[in-house]
Amino acid sequence: MAENDETIHVSTERARAGATPHMTRYVLGFGLALVIIAFAVILWF
């Protein structure tokens, strides 16, 4: 690899090689809600 003092600026989306949708926060929220409901049902019985 050639040594070079030039700084390379790359956008976040290009550096990650794709888009980053905000679906993960919804999946985590639904999963947490389901776990809380499951524990409540287990505790109730």
Z-matrix of the N, CA and C atoms (Angstrom, degrees):
N
C 1 1.440
C 2 1.520 1 107.96
N 3 1.281 2 115.77 1 131.32
C 4 1.457 3 120.52 2 -178.24
C 5 1.517 4 110.13 3 -75.33
N 6 1.303 5 115.32 4 137.78
C 7 1.463 6 119.37 5 177.33
C 8 1.520 7 108.19 6 -79.42
N 9 1.328 8 114.68 7 130.82
C 10 1.443 9 119.98 8 -175.13
C 11 1.522 10 108.47 9 -144.60
N 12 1.313 11 117.01 10 136.25
C 13 1.455 12 120.26 11 -179.62
C 14 1.521 13 112.69 12 -91.43
N 15 1.325 14 117.24 13 2.30
C 16 1.460 15 120.20 14 179.27
C 17 1.521 16 110.32 15 -74.98
N 18 1.319 17 115.58 16 138.00
C 19 1.457 18 121.19 17 176.75
C 20 1.518 19 108.92 18 -89.56
N 21 1.309 20 116.02 19 132.98
C 22 1.456 21 121.28 20 178.88
C 23 1.520 22 107.99 21 -101.65
N 24 1.317 23 116.14 22 124.55
C 25 1.463 24 121.98 23 178.38
C 26 1.523 25 108.39 24 -105.99
N 27 1.322 26 115.46 25 120.05
C 28 1.459 27 121.55 26 -179.81
C 29 1.521 28 107.61 27 -125.79
N 30 1.333 29 116.44 28 137.79
C 31 1.466 30 119.29 29 179.05
C 32 1.528 31 109.95 30 -65.92
N 33 1.323 32 115.52 31 157.34
C 34 1.463 33 120.75 32 -178.49
C 35 1.511 34 111.39 33 -61.76
N 36 1.320 35 116.74 34 -42.30
C 37 1.464 36 120.00 35 -178.42
C 38 1.520 37 111.28 36 -64.41
N 39 1.316 38 116.43 37 -40.30
C 40 1.471 39 119.50 38 179.37
C 41 1.529 40 111.28 39 -70.61
N 42 1.317 41 117.32 40 -37.13
C 43 1.465 42 120.45 41 179.61
C 44 1.528 43 111.13 42 -66.22
N 45 1.325 44 116.02 43 -33.13
C 46 1.468 45 120.14 44 178.92
C 47 1.520 46 111.61 45 -83.91
N 48 1.299 47 118.14 46 -5.72
C 49 1.463 48 124.46 47 179.10
C 50 1.517 49 111.77 48 61.59
N 51 1.317 50 117.27 49 37.65
C 52 1.459 51 119.93 50 176.07
C 53 1.510 52 111.45 51 163.32
N 54 1.308 53 114.91 52 176.49
C 55 1.463 54 121.13 53 178.86
C 56 1.523 55 109.77 54 -81.46
N 57 1.311 56 116.16 55 157.37
C 58 1.459 57 121.41 56 177.92
C 59 1.522 58 108.90 57 -121.77
N 60 1.331 59 116.81 58 86.96
C 61 1.460 60 119.26 59 179.14
C 62 1.534 61 110.52 60 -69.71
N 63 1.305 62 114.90 61 156.67
C 64 1.464 63 119.11 62 -177.40
C 65 1.522 64 111.52 63 -91.59
N 66 1.321 65 116.61 64 30.19
C 67 1.457 66 120.78 65 -179.26
C 68 1.530 67 111.71 66 -73.97
N 69 1.316 68 118.06 67 -26.04
C 70 1.459 69 121.66 68 -176.60
C 71 1.510 70 111.69 69 -59.06
N 72 1.320 71 117.77 70 -40.64
C 73 1.465 72 119.63 71 -178.84
C 74 1.514 73 111.44 72 -64.74
N 75 1.340 74 117.92 73 -32.38
C 76 1.458 75 120.60 74 177.54
C 77 1.526 76 110.92 75 -71.82
N 78 1.318 77 116.86 76 -41.22
C 79 1.459 78 120.98 77 178.56
C 80 1.528 79 109.96 78 -62.47
N 81 1.322 80 117.38 79 -44.29
C 82 1.463 81 120.64 80 178.55
C 83 1.522 82 111.39 81 -64.48
N 84 1.320 83 116.98 82 -39.55
C 85 1.462 84 120.69 83 179.05
C 86 1.517 85 112.11 84 -65.05
N 87 1.351 86 116.68 85 -45.78
C 88 1.461 87 120.15 86 178.45
C 89 1.529 88 111.18 87 -64.58
N 90 1.313 89 117.06 88 -39.67
C 91 1.463 90 120.68 89 178.40
C 92 1.516 91 111.74 90 -63.44
N 93 1.326 92 116.59 91 -43.00
C 94 1.455 93 120.82 92 178.25
C 95 1.525 94 110.61 93 -63.81
N 96 1.331 95 117.02 94 -42.42
C 97 1.469 96 120.76 95 178.49
C 98 1.525 97 110.66 96 -62.50
N 99 1.323 98 117.23 97 -41.75
C 100 1.465 99 120.14 98 179.43
C 101 1.524 100 111.94 99 -65.90
N 102 1.307 101 117.61 100 -37.44
C 103 1.462 102 120.81 101 178.03
C 104 1.525 103 110.17 102 -66.37
N 105 1.312 104 117.43 103 -42.29
C 106 1.465 105 120.64 104 178.62
C 107 1.528 106 110.23 105 -63.55
N 108 1.330 107 116.99 106 -42.71
C 109 1.465 108 120.43 107 177.59
C 110 1.526 109 110.74 108 -63.81
N 111 1.330 110 117.10 109 -42.29
C 112 1.467 111 120.71 110 179.95
C 113 1.526 112 110.68 111 -62.52
N 114 1.325 113 118.07 112 -43.96
C 115 1.463 114 120.29 113 178.24
C 116 1.517 115 111.51 114 -66.15
N 117 1.312 116 117.97 115 -35.60
C 118 1.464 117 121.10 116 177.60
C 119 1.516 118 110.51 117 -65.24
N 120 1.342 119 116.72 118 -41.71
C 121 1.464 120 120.37 119 178.24
C 122 1.518 121 110.62 120 -65.42
N 123 1.322 122 117.89 121 -42.94
C 124 1.463 123 121.86 122 178.29
C 125 1.529 124 110.35 123 -62.51
N 126 1.311 125 116.94 124 -42.35
C 127 1.452 126 120.95 125 -179.93
C 128 1.530 127 110.86 126 -67.35
N 129 1.325 128 116.73 127 -35.04
C 130 1.455 129 121.77 128 -178.29
C 131 1.534 130 111.46 129 -67.54
N 132 1.370 131 116.62 130 -36.18
C 133 1.472 132 120.45 131 -179.86
C 134 1.466 133 108.78 132 -90.57
